[in-house]
Amino acid sequence: MHQYRTHTCGELRLDHAQSEVRISGWVHRKRDHGNLLFVDLRDQYGLTQCVIDVSSPLFADVEGARPESVLTVTGKVVERSDETINKTLPTGEVEVAIEAVVVESAAQILPMQVAGDAEAGEDIRLRHRFLDLRREKLHNNILLRSEIITSIRRRMTDQGFTEFQTPILTASSPEGARDYLVPSRHHPGQFYALPQAPQQFKQLLMVSGFDRYFQIAPCFRDEDARADRSPGEFYQLDFEMAFVTQEDVFAAIEPVLEGVFVEFAGERTVTPAPFVRIPYLESMLKYGSDKPDLRNPIEMVDVTEPFRDSGFGLFARNVEKGSVVRAIPAPGGADKPRSFFDKLNDWARESGAGGLGYIIFADGEARGPIGKNLEADRIDAIKAATGASDGDAVFFACGDLHDVEPFAAQARDRICDELDLREKGAFKFCWIIDYPMFEMDHDTGKLEFSHNPFSMPQGGMEALETMDPLDILAYQYDIVCNGIELCSGAIRNHRADIMIKAFAMAGYGPEVVEEKFGGMLNAFRYGAPPHGGAAPGIDRIVMMLADEPNIREVIAFPLNQQAQDLLMVAPGTADETHLKELHLKVVMPKVIKTTEDQPAEGGENQGS
């Protein structure tokens, strides 16, 4: 008999009755029934009930084993009586009568509960992540993650993609976030950067003559945490293809994502491929966002013109100054009480807006503060534009385009949820395409890249030389699912001259491009194929399929909100010997001393 187990804790069935077995696992629960002590033994595969009589010489050893102690139990499989069968467990028809027990590892008093549904605080969970990972839900999430990655890997290789590994120690690259820097011992004053993405390397693989690359790639970005973004590091399905158009990229990744989601979605529905394509400007108009949740059926409409020079003076004056007006339909909203409209108006004010005006269409009339002051022909134009009818309401947001779009997007979601219109049990995919190549910084007025700087402009060099930069579109695209960006990609710029020109328009001289991207730029001068790709986020895919609201719940060892590893205690300080080897000196931020009567402006720690 094996030293530790003949079977797992999830394996025993009626067929094993009267067999002599050995199982090992953690003490999940103990229940004292007087003359009998029941112990639930747990491993990765399941749970088996073990039983021992008070008369056994081993009773004290079993009774003394605290929860989460590791035991090896030897005994006979016994069929349970009908009244004691546990139908919720696969092993619930049998139990193991303990004949021998070895305490492999005794547990101390637990800082958090493993069995049961009691939730510990985040700090306790992360500091004792090894205990947290034993909890059923989180444990299953991590196993699900492995299954999803295996499925993705199989689907990619089945399409002829080859898996590569790219460097972790590399050069800094502008991917939109701060780099993590690694000092070089051999090159004082110089630093490697951890890759924000394998962007340049995967393009270089295409230049090197490989045709279809993919990698489950670790990426490192020094950015703040969000519910759908882990600080520090994350993983993505990184892939690139040579000699492809945008449609070829879509055709490659759509069946992978659709297939994975169908495989793991359970009862939930999944958008079938091909996914709907929504141009960026259309998405911003209809949804106020380039990450629309299509489970929300509400589509916004621009109604600026019906308010121009209208009888509704507030909007008319703002439109004259350059404001726009977005109409947000509320199907069936006319039946709601006055408190419904007041609540939304109060929410708008709390959000920093002036309010949320509305029209109620009921009994052939236009009611509400706007309906009372707007001319009949203009009301008819709004009604036609929004597709509203009797029984509906329409809300309005007015302001500068830069401000009104995000507010209108929030209002759209708020109205949807107040009316309970959001489709349930569904994964709704779409592509956002035709991103602007450039955008103007609202505060500085500086032209900058709106998306990936390595993207090919639509129209190539001719577009860069002849068009208004703000009118140039790029072959850039995102996949969005339920309001979450799952994937970003582009057809790449594979020509050195176009790359230098595009960066020059964004304020980067040729010398900067040569310094920062010299390796890739030089490669383009020796024959580069047209190529493109994308990178769906692994963590976000798993988060959605696991139906978890926070990405931390699908990562084995995540950092906390402050990008700290509480388990391994990182980041930490380095000793002087190590710093000396690396030719580094730590200069801490200055702390401005204050008095009780005169606190420092801006807080205690300045410059941190």
ZABA-605974 format. One line per 2 residues: number of its first residue (from 1); their letters; for each residue x, y, z of C-alpha. Coordinates in steps of 0.2 Angstrom, whole numbers. Layout:
BEGIN
NUM) A) X/Y/Z; ...
//
This chain:
BEGIN
1) MH) 0/0/0; 6/17/-5
3) QY) 13/27/10; 1/41/8
5) RT) -14/36/-2; -22/23/-12
7) HT) -36/35/-17; -40/53/-17
9) CG) -53/61/-5; -65/63/-20
11) EL) -63/45/-27; -72/33/-15
13) RL) -89/26/-20; -101/12/-16
15) DH) -90/0/-27; -76/3/-15
17) AQ) -86/-4/0; -77/-16/11
19) SE) -60/-11/3; -45/-7/13
21) VR) -39/11/8; -28/25/13
23) IS) -31/43/10; -22/59/15
25) GW) -28/77/16; -33/92/27
27) VH) -45/91/42; -60/101/35
29) RK) -72/99/49; -74/88/64
31) RD) -91/83/72; -92/75/89
33) HG) -107/63/91; -104/56/108
35) NL) -97/39/105; -92/43/87
37) LF) -80/57/80; -83/61/62
39) VD) -69/69/52; -71/77/35
41) LR) -54/74/26; -51/86/11
43) DQ) -39/86/-4; -39/95/-21
45) YG) -51/81/-28; -65/82/-15
47) LT) -70/77/3; -72/60/12
49) QC) -80/57/29; -70/47/41
51) VI) -76/40/57; -68/33/73
53) DV) -76/26/89; -72/34/106
55) SS) -65/17/112; -51/17/99
57) PL) -34/20/105; -32/32/91
59) FA) -46/42/96; -36/55/106
61) DV) -24/58/91; -39/61/79
63) EG) -48/72/92; -33/82/95
65) AR) -30/86/77; -35/104/74
67) PE) -44/110/58; -32/111/43
69) SV) -20/98/51; -14/85/38
71) LT) -18/67/41; -15/50/33
73) VT) -30/39/37; -30/20/34
75) GK) -46/10/35; -61/1/28
77) VV) -73/9/16; -91/7/24
79) ER) -107/10/16; -118/23/25
81) SD) -135/20/31; -149/27/21
83) ET) -153/41/34; -135/46/34
85) IN) -131/48/16; -125/65/10
87) KT) -132/68/-7; -122/84/-9
89) LP) -106/75/-10; -100/63/-23
91) TG) -92/52/-9; -108/54/2
93) EV) -114/36/1; -98/29/10
95) EV) -86/33/24; -69/27/30
97) AI) -68/18/47; -52/24/54
99) EA) -40/9/58; -24/19/58
101) VV) -19/37/57; -3/47/55
103) VE) -3/66/59; 8/72/45
105) SA) 8/90/50; -1/98/65
107) AQ) -10/115/62; -9/129/74
109) IL) -25/139/78; -31/147/62
111) PM) -30/166/58; -45/164/46
113) QV) -58/150/43; -56/139/28
115) AG) -72/129/30; -88/138/29
117) DA) -93/155/21; -86/167/33
119) EA) -76/180/24; -60/187/32
121) GE) -53/205/28; -42/208/13
123) DI) -26/210/23; -28/193/32
125) RL) -33/184/16; -18/190/7
127) RH) -6/188/21; -12/170/23
129) RF) -15/167/5; -10/148/6
131) LD) -25/146/18; -36/157/7
133) LR) -32/146/-8; -39/131/2
135) RE) -56/139/2; -68/130/-10
137) KL) -73/145/-21; -56/152/-23
139) HN) -48/135/-25; -60/131/-39
141) NI) -57/148/-47; -38/144/-49
143) LL) -42/127/-56; -54/135/-68
145) RS) -40/147/-73; -29/133/-78
147) EI) -43/124/-88; -46/140/-97
149) IT) -28/143/-101; -26/125/-107
151) SI) -41/127/-118; -35/143/-126
153) RR) -18/136/-129; -26/121/-138
155) RM) -37/132/-149; -22/143/-154
157) TD) -11/128/-159; -25/120/-168
159) QG) -26/136/-179; -7/134/-183
161) FT) 0/146/-170; 17/143/-163
163) EF) 21/146/-145; 36/157/-141
165) QT) 44/165/-126; 50/183/-126
167) PI) 62/192/-114; 57/198/-97
169) LT) 72/209/-95; 71/222/-109
171) AS) 71/240/-113; 58/253/-108
173) SP) 44/256/-120; 29/268/-120
175) EG) 14/256/-118; 4/269/-109
177) AR) 9/265/-91; 25/267/-79
179) DY) 38/254/-81; 46/243/-67
181) LV) 64/246/-68; 78/233/-64
183) PS) 96/240/-61; 110/232/-70
185) RH) 125/227/-59; 137/226/-74
187) HP) 131/243/-81; 131/256/-67
189) GQ) 117/269/-69; 108/258/-82
191) FY) 92/249/-80; 82/235/-88
193) AL) 63/237/-89; 50/223/-86
195) PQ) 39/222/-102; 23/231/-101
197) AP) 19/219/-116; 29/209/-128
199) QQ) 25/222/-141; 41/224/-150
201) FK) 47/207/-148; 32/199/-156
203) QL) 34/211/-171; 52/207/-172
205) LM) 47/188/-173; 36/193/-188
207) VS) 51/202/-196; 61/186/-192
209) GF) 50/176/-204; 39/167/-191
211) DR) 21/167/-197; 9/164/-182
213) YF) 15/168/-164; 7/167/-148
215) QI) 11/167/-129; 3/167/-113
217) AP) 13/182/-108; 16/190/-91
219) CF) 15/209/-92; 21/222/-79
221) RD) 14/239/-77; 16/251/-62
223) ED) -2/257/-62; -16/258/-49
225) AR) -28/244/-45; -46/243/-51
227) AD) -59/229/-49; -54/223/-67
229) RS) -36/227/-66; -22/220/-55
231) PG) -8/231/-50; 10/225/-54
233) EF) 8/211/-66; -5/202/-77
235) YQ) -6/189/-91; -13/191/-108
237) LD) -15/179/-124; -2/188/-135
239) FE) -3/184/-153; 4/191/-170
241) MA) 1/186/-188; 11/190/-204
243) FV) 3/195/-220; -14/198/-213
245) TQ) -28/211/-214; -38/217/-200
247) ED) -52/204/-205; -39/190/-204
249) VF) -35/194/-186; -54/195/-182
251) AA) -56/178/-190; -42/170/-180
253) IE) -47/176/-162; -66/176/-163
255) PV) -68/157/-163; -55/156/-149
257) LE) -65/168/-138; -82/161/-143
259) GV) -76/143/-140; -68/146/-123
261) FV) -83/156/-117; -96/143/-123
263) EF) -85/129/-115; -85/138/-98
265) AG) -101/149/-98; -113/136/-91
267) ER) -131/142/-93; -125/159/-99
269) TV) -127/164/-118; -112/169/-128
271) TP) -112/181/-144; -109/170/-159
273) AP) -95/175/-171; -93/186/-181
275) FV) -95/199/-167; -103/215/-172
277) RI) -91/229/-177; -94/246/-170
279) PY) -84/261/-176; -76/271/-162
281) LE) -86/287/-165; -102/278/-167
283) SM) -99/269/-150; -95/286/-142
285) LK) -111/293/-149; -123/279/-144
287) YG) -115/273/-128; -104/287/-122
289) SD) -89/275/-121; -78/264/-131
291) KP) -82/250/-119; -100/248/-121
293) DL) -110/235/-112; -122/228/-125
295) RN) -133/220/-112; -140/237/-109
297) PI) -151/240/-124; -152/259/-123
299) EM) -144/269/-137; -141/287/-135
301) VD) -144/300/-149; -137/317/-153
303) VT) -151/330/-152; -141/346/-152
305) EP) -150/353/-167; -167/352/-160
307) FR) -162/363/-145; -152/376/-155
309) DS) -161/392/-154; -176/383/-145
311) GF) -188/389/-131; -178/379/-118
313) GL) -166/393/-114; -153/384/-104
315) FA) -149/371/-117; -151/384/-131
317) RN) -138/395/-123; -126/381/-120
319) VE) -128/375/-138; -124/392/-144
321) KG) -107/391/-134; -103/375/-142
323) SV) -111/362/-131; -119/346/-137
325) VR) -135/337/-131; -137/319/-129
327) AI) -154/310/-128; -155/295/-117
329) PA) -171/285/-120; -180/277/-105
331) PG) -191/264/-112; -207/262/-102
333) GA) -201/276/-90; -217/286/-92
335) DK) -226/275/-79; -213/278/-66
337) PR) -218/290/-51; -211/307/-49
339) SF) -198/301/-36; -190/290/-50
341) FD) -186/306/-60; -181/316/-44
343) KL) -169/302/-39; -160/302/-56
345) ND) -159/321/-55; -152/321/-38
347) WA) -139/308/-43; -134/319/-58
349) RE) -131/334/-47; -121/323/-35
351) SG) -111/317/-50; -106/335/-54
353) AG) -118/339/-67; -131/352/-67
355) GL) -145/340/-67; -154/327/-79
357) GY) -168/335/-89; -182/324/-96
359) II) -197/323/-107; -211/311/-102
361) FA) -222/305/-117; -239/300/-111
363) DG) -257/301/-117; -251/310/-133
365) EA) -242/324/-123; -224/329/-119
367) RG) -223/332/-100; -209/337/-89
369) PI) -198/353/-87; -191/351/-105
371) GK) -207/346/-113; -217/361/-106
373) NL) -204/373/-113; -199/366/-130
375) EA) -208/369/-146; -220/355/-153
377) DR) -210/352/-169; -194/351/-159
379) ID) -202/338/-148; -207/328/-163
381) AI) -190/328/-170; -183/322/-153
383) KA) -196/308/-152; -192/303/-170
385) AT) -173/303/-167; -175/292/-151
387) GA) -189/281/-157; -199/285/-142
389) SD) -217/282/-141; -231/285/-128
391) GD) -226/276/-112; -208/281/-114
393) AV) -197/294/-106; -181/303/-113
395) FF) -167/310/-102; -155/323/-108
397) AC) -137/328/-105; -130/344/-111
399) GD) -112/351/-110; -95/351/-118
401) LH) -92/335/-128; -77/330/-117
403) DV) -87/331/-101; -104/325/-108
405) EP) -99/309/-115; -93/300/-99
407) FA) -108/308/-89; -120/302/-102
409) AQ) -112/285/-102; -115/284/-83
411) AR) -133/290/-85; -136/277/-98
413) DR) -131/263/-86; -140/271/-71
415) IC) -156/272/-81; -154/255/-87
417) DE) -152/247/-70; -166/258/-62
419) LD) -178/251/-76; -171/233/-74
421) LR) -167/232/-93; -150/224/-93
423) EK) -150/207/-100; -145/193/-88
425) GA) -135/178/-90; -127/184/-106
427) FK) -109/188/-113; -111/201/-126
429) FC) -96/203/-137; -92/217/-150
431) WI) -77/225/-159; -73/243/-157
433) ID) -64/248/-173; -58/264/-183
435) YP) -50/272/-168; -42/289/-171
437) MF) -24/288/-174; -21/304/-164
439) EM) -30/314/-151; -28/331/-144
441) DH) -24/332/-125; -39/341/-117
443) DT) -28/351/-105; -12/354/-114
445) GK) -18/355/-132; -4/343/-137
447) LE) -6/330/-151; -3/312/-145
449) FS) -7/294/-150; -24/289/-145
451) HN) -20/270/-144; -5/259/-149
453) PF) 9/270/-156; 15/256/-167
455) SM) -2/255/-177; -3/258/-196
457) PQ) -13/273/-200; -28/270/-213
459) GG) -21/277/-229; -3/275/-224
461) ME) 10/289/-228; -2/298/-239
463) AL) -15/301/-224; -1/307/-213
465) ET) 5/320/-226; -12/326/-232
467) MD) -25/324/-219; -29/334/-203
469) PL) -21/323/-189; -37/322/-179
471) DI) -46/315/-194; -34/300/-197
473) LA) -40/283/-192; -29/269/-188
475) YQ) -31/250/-190; -34/248/-171
477) YD) -47/238/-163; -53/232/-146
479) IV) -64/217/-141; -77/222/-127
481) CN) -88/210/-117; -101/216/-105
483) GI) -93/233/-104; -75/226/-100
485) EL) -61/228/-113; -55/210/-115
487) CS) -43/213/-130; -33/227/-139
489) GA) -24/225/-155; -19/233/-172
491) IR) -12/230/-189; 5/236/-186
493) NH) 15/249/-194; 29/239/-203
495) RA) 38/253/-213; 52/264/-205
497) DI) 47/280/-214; 29/279/-209
499) MI) 34/276/-191; 46/290/-190
501) KA) 33/302/-198; 19/296/-186
503) FA) 30/299/-171; 36/316/-177
505) MA) 17/321/-178; 16/316/-160
507) GY) 31/327/-155; 45/314/-155
509) GP) 60/318/-166; 69/305/-177
511) EV) 83/304/-164; 70/299/-150
513) VE) 63/286/-161; 80/279/-165
515) EK) 85/279/-147; 69/271/-140
517) FG) 64/259/-154; 81/257/-164
519) GM) 80/238/-164; 63/237/-172
521) LN) 66/252/-183; 82/245/-190
523) AF) 73/228/-192; 60/237/-203
525) RY) 74/243/-215; 78/225/-220
527) GA) 61/219/-226; 46/218/-214
529) PP) 30/209/-218; 13/217/-216
531) HG) 7/210/-199; -5/212/-185
533) GA) -12/205/-169; -20/207/-152
535) AP) -19/202/-134; -34/197/-124
537) GI) -32/198/-106; -32/181/-97
539) DR) -36/187/-80; -51/197/-86
541) IV) -57/182/-96; -56/171/-80
543) MM) -64/184/-69; -79/185/-81
545) LA) -81/166/-83; -79/163/-64
547) DE) -92/177/-61; -81/186/-49
549) PN) -83/205/-47; -64/207/-42
551) IR) -49/201/-53; -40/197/-36
553) EV) -51/182/-35; -44/173/-50
555) IA) -26/176/-47; -17/164/-35
557) FP) -5/177/-27; -11/194/-31
559) LN) -4/211/-24; -16/222/-14
561) QQ) -23/238/-19; -6/247/-14
563) AQ) 3/234/-25; 11/225/-10
565) DL) 13/207/-8; 8/204/10
567) LM) 13/186/10; 31/187/4
569) VA) 32/205/11; 37/214/-5
571) PG) 42/227/-10; 55/227/4
573) TA) 71/236/8; 88/231/1
575) DE) 103/229/12; 118/241/9
577) TH) 129/227/1; 116/224/-12
579) LK) 114/243/-16; 133/245/-17
581) EL) 134/231/-29; 121/239/-40
583) HL) 128/257/-38; 112/263/-30
585) KV) 108/275/-16; 91/277/-9
587) VM) 85/294/-7; 68/295/3
589) PK) 55/308/0; 56/323/11
591) VI) 43/325/25; 38/342/29
593) KT) 37/345/48; 21/353/54
595) TE) 14/360/70; -4/356/77
597) DQ) -8/374/73; -1/375/56
599) PA) -3/359/46; 7/357/30
601) EG) -3/361/14; -7/346/4
603) GE) -4/333/17; 11/325/27
605) NQ) 22/317/14; 27/329/1
607) GS) 35/322/-15; 31/304/-12
//
